[in-house]
Amino acid sequence: MMHQIVHFTRSILSVFKIWRQLLVTLTIVTVFFWSVCSATALADSAIGYQLSVIVGAGFDQKFPATAVSLFAKPARTEVRSQEPVFATPYSPLPTPPSKSIQPYYQRVSEDLTEFRLSNGMKFIVLERHQAPVVSFLTYADVGGVNEPVGKTGVAHFLEHLAFKGTTRIGTRDYTAEKPLLERLDKLAAQITAAKTAKKVAEVTKLQAQFEQVEAEAAQLVKQNELGQIVEQAGGVGLNANTSTEATRYFYSFPANKLEMWMSLESERFLEPVFREFYKEKDVILEERRLRVENSPIGQMVEKFLDTAYQVHPYKRPVIGYERDIRNLTRADVQQFFDTYYVPSQLTIAVVGDVNPQQVKQLAQTYFGRYRAKPAPPKLKASEPKQKQTREVSLKLPTQPWYLEGYHCPEINDPDYIVYETIGRLLSNGRTSRLYQSLVEKQRLALSAQGSNGFPGNKYENLMLFYALTAPGHTVDEVGLAMRKEIDLLKTEPVSAMELDRVKTQAKADLLRSLDSNMGMAQLLLEYEVKTGSWRNLFKELEAISQVSATDIRRVARQTFTPENRTIGRLLSSK
């Protein structure tokens, strides 16, 4: 037992570091979404955290959280609490990352089983028998981009309510609870109408009735019963996150609790009850106040995206606009759920000590209960080509920041891996060009970072760079110096040594992220859903080695142009 505890303690340190990086690529980590700790420096973590919050909302349940990036990059998201996660290392191969990853791919292929139920739900099962634990991840192919106009925040709201239980979990008597929930909805609508009509006395009367009914309903609620069931059965890591493009639900169990997970997770989305809706609305409004209204960087990022995008829903925050959140109803959440949480939109990864045939049998028993439904409408919005530099400035009581972004293609574009490489060259840690030039040599900035895939990578996105201005210097000085470094890629070939270092680093980081069960589950699903096959993850790894200095110069010339640029200046009002 002590050995297992030590093992789990060690493994979580690795997993925690990996998982905190998700929203960089998903959301700069998927959003306004996603994904898990602080960056190496205070300045890095300040804006990194806010970027993740705007890009992806989540990890805000009262459960530990984990996440993983497509390419290991600086951290972007917080975790409120942390507990050991059953993360099982995949015994490493002797093949160094600079060489072919085919042996690794072959090994995964041999241990992986995939199947689809008749209702359209897809399962990916990867056997890892090093320890008797299993990680589960349910990937709903829906996020902030799918929200109707005027209903921003509904995807994230639904994620919160998915922990509130079902007709059998989270209630003492659903037969008695249901009419109270319906009564609350009616009273809430009446209160809104009375406020609009400025009938103060009627509002007061209705509000008193609302509070009374809400108190009655609360007496029938079993608080956090889902979490208690999971914890009592030895489960850990129960949490979820919502990004611009997806909603993810995940936790880990001992291997002998496979059927329990099947039962709990299938019921969660079979008969959900969105109880405690109005209390949770207050929670989410407070989240927005903390992360946006009370945060200069949060405000800047929201304004920056609204400037960089004119049409595409990437411009909207995943957490939602305050007015939209206030106006959301339980019916809105139910309609969103009915539209997008259909079997064909759900993909599940099961990674760990499992028997694929048993998984398939149990999946058919539990998830086979879901009725096949029509696929939701596909996102049709496309961003018009930008024709001139766009700028946005905010003056707030904060340290001055400079932001610069360029439109880039989606993950399925042939040049996507070139953009990943460019991002690493310019801004991957303290050895990157931007950090070395702006921070170390010129001392114009206290921090300089960036990433492609902001605020997501399923659709055309942004390569975003940002820097915290050093005392005695201006954001415009930082901007000029940053642009000089970026423009060098258009004129000077990258040396073979520097390019090889970046490639080796990219492969090593990504392969390390695959060491944990949850990390592997995350990446397999990201590529399965976004690119059509989990195999593209390994094809991308191989493609890294094919990127040339000519590719980098070509892509830099077509991307880093004034007409494709958006500039953000966060100025100090102190």
C-alpha positions in Angstrom: 0.0 0.0 0.0 2.8 2.4 0.9 4.4 1.7 -2.4 1.2 2.6 -4.3 0.9 5.8 -2.3 4.4 6.8 -3.2 3.8 5.9 -6.8 0.7 7.9 -7.0 2.3 10.9 -5.4 5.2 10.8 -7.8 2.9 10.3 -10.8 0.6 13.2 -9.9 3.5 15.6 -9.9 4.0 14.8 -13.5 0.3 14.6 -14.4 -0.4 17.9 -12.6 2.3 19.6 -14.7 1.1 18.2 -17.9 -2.6 18.7 -17.3 -2.3 22.4 -16.5 -1.2 23.0 -20.0 -4.3 22.1 -22.0 -5.9 25.4 -22.7 -2.8 26.8 -24.3 -3.5 24.8 -27.4 -7.2 24.2 -26.9 -7.9 27.2 -25.5 -4.1 29.3 -25.5 -6.2 26.4 -23.5 -9.8 25.9 -24.8 -12.9 29.4 -24.7 -13.1 32.3 -23.9 -11.5 28.2 -23.1 -9.3 26.1 -20.9 -6.9 24.3 -18.7 -4.4 24.1 -14.9 -1.5 25.8 -12.8 0.8 28.8 -12.7 3.5 29.5 -15.2 7.2 29.5 -14.2 7.2 33.2 -13.5 4.6 35.4 -11.9 4.2 37.6 -14.9 3.7 34.5 -17.1 1.1 33.0 -14.9 -0.9 36.3 -14.6 -1.8 36.6 -18.2 -1.6 32.8 -18.8 -4.3 32.2 -16.2 -6.5 34.9 -17.6 -6.1 33.7 -21.1 -7.2 30.2 -20.0 -10.1 31.5 -18.1 -11.4 33.5 -21.1 -10.7 30.8 -23.5 -12.1 27.9 -21.5 -14.2 27.8 -18.4 -14.0 24.8 -16.1 -12.3 23.1 -13.3 -14.4 25.1 -11.1 -16.4 22.3 -9.5 -15.3 21.4 -6.0 -13.3 18.5 -7.3 -9.6 18.0 -8.3 -8.8 18.6 -11.9 -6.4 17.6 -14.6 -5.7 18.4 -18.2 -3.1 18.0 -20.9 -1.9 20.1 -23.9 -1.3 18.9 -27.4 2.2 20.3 -27.2 3.6 20.9 -23.8 3.6 24.7 -23.3 3.5 27.1 -20.4 0.7 26.6 -18.0 -2.6 28.4 -18.6 -5.2 27.3 -16.0 -5.8 27.0 -12.3 -6.9 24.1 -10.2 -8.6 24.9 -7.0 -7.6 21.7 -5.3 -5.4 18.8 -6.1 -5.6 15.2 -5.1 -3.7 12.2 -6.4 -5.0 11.0 -9.8 -4.6 7.4 -10.9 -2.1 8.2 -13.6 -0.3 5.1 -14.8 3.0 5.7 -16.7 3.4 3.8 -19.9 6.7 2.1 -19.7 9.0 4.2 -21.8 10.5 3.0 -25.1 14.3 3.1 -25.6 13.7 5.0 -28.8 14.7 8.7 -28.2 12.2 11.3 -29.3 14.4 12.6 -32.1 14.0 9.3 -33.9 10.9 7.7 -35.4 7.9 7.3 -33.2 6.7 4.3 -35.2 7.6 1.8 -32.4 5.5 3.9 -30.0 2.6 4.1 -32.5 2.8 0.4 -33.2 2.6 -0.3 -29.5 -0.5 1.9 -29.0 -2.2 0.4 -32.1 -1.8 -3.1 -30.7 -3.3 -2.2 -27.4 -6.1 0.1 -28.6 -9.6 -1.0 -29.5 -12.3 1.3 -30.9 -16.0 0.6 -31.5 -19.2 2.5 -32.1 -22.6 1.7 -30.6 -25.7 1.5 -32.9 -26.8 4.9 -31.5 -23.7 6.5 -32.8 -21.6 6.8 -29.6 -17.9 6.1 -30.1 -15.5 4.4 -27.6 -11.7 4.3 -27.6 -10.2 1.7 -25.3 -6.5 1.6 -24.5 -5.1 -1.3 -22.4 -2.5 -0.4 -19.9 -2.1 -3.1 -17.3 0.8 -1.6 -15.3 -1.5 -0.8 -12.4 -5.1 -1.7 -11.5 -6.5 1.7 -12.3 -8.6 3.2 -15.2 -9.1 6.8 -16.4 -12.3 7.8 -18.1 -13.0 10.8 -20.3 -16.3 11.7 -21.9 -15.8 14.2 -24.7 -18.8 16.2 -25.8 -18.2 17.8 -29.2 -19.8 21.0 -28.2 -18.5 24.2 -26.7 -18.8 28.0 -26.7 -18.8 28.3 -30.5 -22.1 26.3 -30.6 -24.1 28.7 -28.4 -27.0 30.6 -29.9 -26.6 34.4 -30.1 -27.7 35.9 -26.8 -27.2 32.6 -25.0 -23.4 32.8 -24.4 -22.3 30.8 -21.4 -24.9 28.1 -21.7 -22.4 25.3 -22.6 -20.4 26.2 -19.4 -23.5 26.5 -17.4 -24.6 23.0 -18.5 -21.2 21.6 -17.5 -21.8 22.9 -13.9 -25.3 21.4 -13.7 -24.0 18.0 -15.0 -22.8 17.5 -11.4 -26.1 18.1 -9.8 -27.5 14.7 -10.4 -30.4 12.9 -12.1 -33.9 11.7 -11.2 -32.2 9.2 -8.9 -28.9 10.8 -7.9 -28.9 14.1 -5.9 -32.5 13.9 -4.7 -34.4 12.6 -1.7 -37.7 12.5 -3.6 -37.7 13.6 -7.2 -41.5 13.2 -7.4 -41.9 15.9 -4.8 -38.9 17.9 -6.1 -40.0 18.2 -9.8 -43.1 20.4 -9.3 -41.0 22.7 -7.1 -38.4 23.1 -9.8 -41.1 23.9 -12.3 -42.6 26.4 -9.9 -39.3 28.1 -9.5 -39.0 28.5 -13.3 -42.5 30.1 -13.5 -41.7 32.5 -10.6 -38.4 33.5 -12.2 -40.1 34.3 -15.4 -42.7 36.4 -13.5 -40.1 38.3 -11.6 -38.3 39.1 -14.9 -41.5 40.4 -16.4 -42.4 42.4 -13.3 -38.9 44.0 -13.3 -39.2 44.9 -16.9 -42.6 46.6 -16.2 -41.0 48.3 -13.1 -43.6 46.9 -10.7 -41.6 47.1 -7.6 -44.2 45.8 -5.2 -45.0 42.8 -7.3 -41.3 42.0 -7.7 -40.9 42.0 -3.9 -43.9 39.7 -3.4 -42.7 37.3 -6.1 -39.2 37.3 -4.8 -40.5 36.2 -1.4 -42.4 33.4 -2.9 -39.4 32.4 -5.0 -37.2 32.2 -1.9 -39.7 30.1 0.0 -40.1 27.6 -2.9 -36.3 27.5 -3.3 -35.9 26.6 0.3 -38.4 23.8 0.0 -36.6 22.4 -3.0 -33.3 22.6 -1.2 -34.6 20.3 1.5 -35.0 17.6 -1.1 -31.5 17.9 -2.6 -28.6 15.6 -1.7 -25.6 17.9 -2.0 -22.8 16.5 -4.1 -24.1 13.0 -4.1 -22.3 12.1 -7.3 -19.0 13.2 -5.9 -19.6 11.3 -2.7 -20.4 8.1 -4.6 -17.3 8.4 -6.6 -15.1 9.2 -3.6 -16.5 6.3 -1.5 -15.8 3.9 -4.4 -12.1 5.0 -4.5 -12.5 7.3 -7.5 -10.5 10.5 -7.9 -10.2 13.5 -10.1 -13.9 14.1 -10.7 -14.1 17.2 -12.7 -14.9 18.8 -16.1 -14.0 21.8 -18.3 -15.7 23.7 -21.1 -13.7 25.3 -23.9 -14.6 27.0 -27.1 -15.0 23.7 -28.9 -15.6 20.9 -26.4 -16.8 19.9 -23.0 -14.9 17.2 -21.1 -15.9 15.2 -18.1 -13.3 13.0 -16.4 -12.3 11.0 -13.4 -10.4 7.8 -12.5 -11.4 4.6 -10.7 -9.8 1.4 -9.5 -10.0 -1.2 -12.2 -12.7 -3.2 -10.4 -15.1 -0.3 -10.6 -15.5 -0.3 -14.4 -19.2 -1.2 -14.2 -19.8 1.5 -11.5 -18.4 4.1 -13.9 -20.6 2.8 -16.7 -23.6 3.1 -14.5 -22.9 6.6 -13.1 -21.7 8.2 -16.3 -24.4 6.8 -18.5 -27.1 7.9 -16.0 -25.6 11.4 -15.8 -26.5 12.2 -19.4 -29.5 9.9 -19.7 -31.8 11.6 -17.2 -30.1 14.7 -15.9 -31.9 17.1 -13.6 -30.7 20.7 -13.8 -31.4 21.4 -10.1 -30.1 24.3 -8.1 -30.1 26.3 -11.3 -30.5 29.7 -9.8 -27.9 29.2 -7.1 -25.5 28.1 -9.7 -26.2 31.1 -11.8 -25.0 33.3 -9.0 -21.8 31.2 -8.7 -21.1 31.6 -12.4 -21.8 35.4 -12.3 -19.3 35.6 -9.5 -16.8 33.7 -11.5 -17.2 36.2 -14.3 -16.7 39.1 -12.0 -13.5 37.7 -10.6 -12.1 36.6 -13.9 -13.2 39.4 -16.2 -14.8 42.5 -14.6 -12.3 42.5 -11.7 -9.3 41.5 -13.8 -7.7 44.0 -16.2 -6.1 41.2 -18.2 -9.4 39.4 -18.4 -11.1 42.5 -19.8 -8.2 42.9 -22.2 -8.4 39.4 -23.6 -12.1 39.6 -24.0 -11.8 42.9 -25.9 -8.9 41.6 -27.9 -10.8 38.6 -29.2 -13.8 40.8 -30.0 -11.5 43.0 -32.1 -9.6 40.1 -33.9 -12.9 38.4 -34.8 -15.8 40.1 -36.4 -18.2 37.2 -37.2 -16.8 33.9 -35.9 -18.0 32.9 -32.4 -14.4 32.6 -31.3 -15.0 36.3 -30.4 -17.3 35.4 -27.5 -16.2 34.3 -24.0 -16.9 30.8 -23.0 -18.0 31.9 -19.6 -20.6 34.1 -21.3 -21.5 37.8 -21.2 -23.0 38.9 -17.9 -26.3 39.9 -19.5 -26.6 36.6 -21.3 -25.9 34.6 -18.1 -28.5 36.5 -16.2 -31.1 35.9 -18.8 -30.4 32.1 -19.2 -33.3 29.8 -18.2 -33.4 26.2 -17.3 -35.3 25.7 -20.5 -32.3 27.2 -22.4 -30.0 24.7 -20.8 -32.4 21.8 -21.5 -32.7 22.8 -25.1 -29.0 23.1 -25.5 -28.5 19.7 -23.9 -31.2 18.1 -26.1 -29.6 19.5 -29.3 -26.0 18.8 -28.7 -25.7 16.0 -26.1 -26.8 13.4 -28.6 -25.0 10.0 -28.9 -23.2 10.9 -32.1 -21.6 13.9 -30.4 -20.2 11.9 -27.5 -16.9 10.1 -27.6 -15.5 8.2 -24.6 -11.9 7.2 -23.9 -11.2 4.4 -21.4 -7.5 4.0 -20.6 -6.0 1.7 -18.1 -6.3 -1.8 -16.7 -9.4 -3.0 -18.6 -10.6 -5.7 -20.9 -11.9 -4.2 -24.2 -14.5 -6.9 -24.6 -15.9 -6.2 -21.2 -15.9 -2.5 -21.9 -17.8 -3.1 -25.1 -20.3 -5.4 -23.3 -20.9 -2.9 -20.5 -21.1 0.0 -22.9 -23.8 -1.7 -24.8 -25.7 -2.4 -21.6 -25.5 1.1 -20.1 -24.9 3.6 -22.9 -26.9 1.5 -25.4 -29.9 2.9 -23.5 -29.4 6.2 -25.3 -31.7 6.7 -28.2 -30.1 7.8 -31.5 -31.0 11.4 -32.3 -30.4 13.7 -35.3 -27.0 15.3 -35.4 -27.0 19.0 -34.3 -26.5 21.7 -36.9 -22.9 22.2 -38.0 -21.2 25.6 -37.3 -21.4 27.6 -40.5 -19.8 30.9 -39.4 -16.6 31.8 -41.2 -14.4 34.8 -40.5 -13.9 37.2 -43.4 -10.3 37.8 -44.4 -8.8 40.6 -42.4 -7.7 43.5 -44.6 -5.9 45.9 -42.2 -4.3 46.1 -38.8 -6.9 46.1 -36.0 -6.1 47.7 -32.6 -7.7 47.9 -29.2 -6.5 49.7 -26.1 -7.6 49.7 -22.5 -6.4 52.0 -19.7 -6.9 50.3 -16.3 -5.1 50.2 -12.9 -2.6 47.4 -13.9 0.8 46.7 -15.2 1.1 47.5 -19.0 0.8 44.5 -21.4 1.3 44.3 -25.1 -0.6 41.7 -27.2 -0.2 40.9 -30.9 -2.1 38.2 -32.8 -2.2 36.8 -36.4 -4.9 34.7 -38.0 -3.8 31.1 -38.6 -5.4 28.0 -40.1 -7.1 25.2 -38.2 -5.6 21.9 -37.0 -6.5 20.1 -40.2 -4.5 22.5 -42.4 -1.3 21.0 -43.9 0.7 23.8 -42.5 -0.6 23.5 -38.9 2.6 21.7 -37.8 4.6 24.6 -39.3 2.7 27.0 -37.1 3.4 24.9 -34.1 7.1 24.9 -34.9 7.1 28.7 -35.3 5.3 29.1 -32.0 8.0 27.1 -30.3 10.8 29.0 -32.0 9.4 32.3 -30.8 7.9 31.7 -27.5 8.6 28.3 -25.9 10.0 29.1 -22.6 13.1 31.0 -21.5 15.3 29.8 -24.4 12.9 31.1 -27.0 13.7 34.0 -29.3 11.2 36.4 -27.8 12.3 35.8 -24.2 15.9 35.9 -25.0 15.6 39.2 -27.0 12.9 41.1 -25.1 13.6 40.0 -21.6 17.3 38.9 -21.4 19.1 41.1 -23.9 17.1 44.3 -24.3 15.3 44.2 -20.9 12.2 45.8 -22.4 9.9 43.2 -20.9 9.6 41.2 -17.7 7.9 38.3 -19.6 7.4 37.4 -23.2 5.3 34.4 -24.3 2.8 33.2 -26.9 1.2 30.3 -28.7 -0.8 29.3 -31.7 -4.2 27.8 -31.4 -5.9 30.7 -29.6 -8.7 30.5 -28.5 -9.0 27.0 -30.1 -7.7 25.1 -33.1 -10.7 23.4 -34.5 -11.3 26.4 -36.7 -9.1 29.2 -38.1 -7.5 30.7 -35.0 -4.8 33.1 -33.8 -1.1 32.9 -33.1 -1.0 35.2 -30.1 2.1 36.8 -28.5 2.1 38.9 -25.4 4.6 40.6 -23.1 4.7 42.4 -19.8 6.4 45.8 -20.2 9.4 46.4 -18.0 9.5 49.6 -15.8 10.8 52.6 -17.7 9.6 51.3 -21.1 6.4 51.5 -23.1 4.2 49.0 -24.7 5.0 50.5 -28.1 8.7 49.8 -27.5 7.9 46.2 -26.7 5.7 46.0 -29.7 8.4 47.2 -32.1 11.0 44.8 -30.6 8.5 41.9 -30.7 7.7 42.6 -34.4 11.4 42.7 -35.3 11.9 39.2 -33.9 8.8 37.9 -35.7 9.9 39.5 -39.0 13.3 37.9 -38.8 11.6 34.6 -39.6 10.6 36.1 -43.0 14.1 37.1 -44.0 16.7 34.9 -42.2 16.6 31.1 -42.4 16.4 29.2 -39.1 19.6 27.4 -38.4 19.6 23.6 -38.6 20.7 23.4 -35.0 17.9 25.6 -33.6 15.3 23.8 -35.7 16.5 20.4 -34.7 16.4 21.5 -31.0 12.8 22.7 -31.3 11.7 19.5 -33.1 13.3 17.2 -30.5 11.7 19.3 -27.8 8.3 19.1 -29.3 8.4 15.4 -29.8 9.7 14.8 -26.3 7.0 17.0 -24.7 4.2 15.4 -26.5 5.4 11.9 -25.8 5.8 12.7 -22.2 2.2 13.9 -22.1 1.2 10.4 -23.3 2.7 8.8 -20.2 -0.4 9.2 -18.1 -3.7 7.5 -18.6 -5.6 10.8 -18.6 -3.1 12.5 -20.8 -3.4 9.7 -23.4 -7.2 9.8 -23.1 -7.3 13.5 -23.7 -5.0 13.5 -26.7 -6.6 10.5 -28.4 -10.0 12.2 -28.1 -8.8 15.6 -29.3 -7.5 14.1 -32.5 -10.2 11.6 -33.0 -12.9 14.3 -32.8 -11.1 17.2 -34.4 -9.2 15.4 -37.2 -11.3 12.3 -37.7 -8.8 9.8 -36.3 -6.6 9.4 -33.2 -3.9 8.1 -35.6 -3.3 11.7 -36.8 -1.7 12.4 -33.4 1.2 10.1 -34.3 1.2 11.3 -37.9 1.7 14.8 -36.6 4.6 13.7 -34.5 6.3 12.2 -37.6 5.5 15.4 -39.5 7.5 17.5 -37.1 10.7 16.1 -38.4 9.7 17.1 -42.0 9.4 20.9 -41.2 12.1 22.8 -43.0 13.6 26.3 -42.7 12.0 27.0 -46.1 8.6 26.0 -44.7 9.0 28.4 -41.8 10.0 31.3 -44.0 7.2 30.7 -46.4 4.5 30.5 -43.7 6.0 33.5 -41.8 5.8 35.6 -45.0 2.2 34.8 -45.7 1.1 35.2 -42.0 3.0 37.9 -40.3 1.7 40.8 -42.4 0.2 44.2 -41.2 -3.2 43.4 -42.7 -3.4 40.1 -40.7 -2.4 41.7 -37.4 -4.4 42.6 -34.3 -2.7 44.7 -31.6 -3.8 45.0 -28.0 -2.5 47.5 -25.5 -3.3 47.3 -21.9 -2.1 50.6 -20.4 -1.6 51.6 -16.8 -3.9 54.2 -15.3 -1.9 54.4 -12.1 
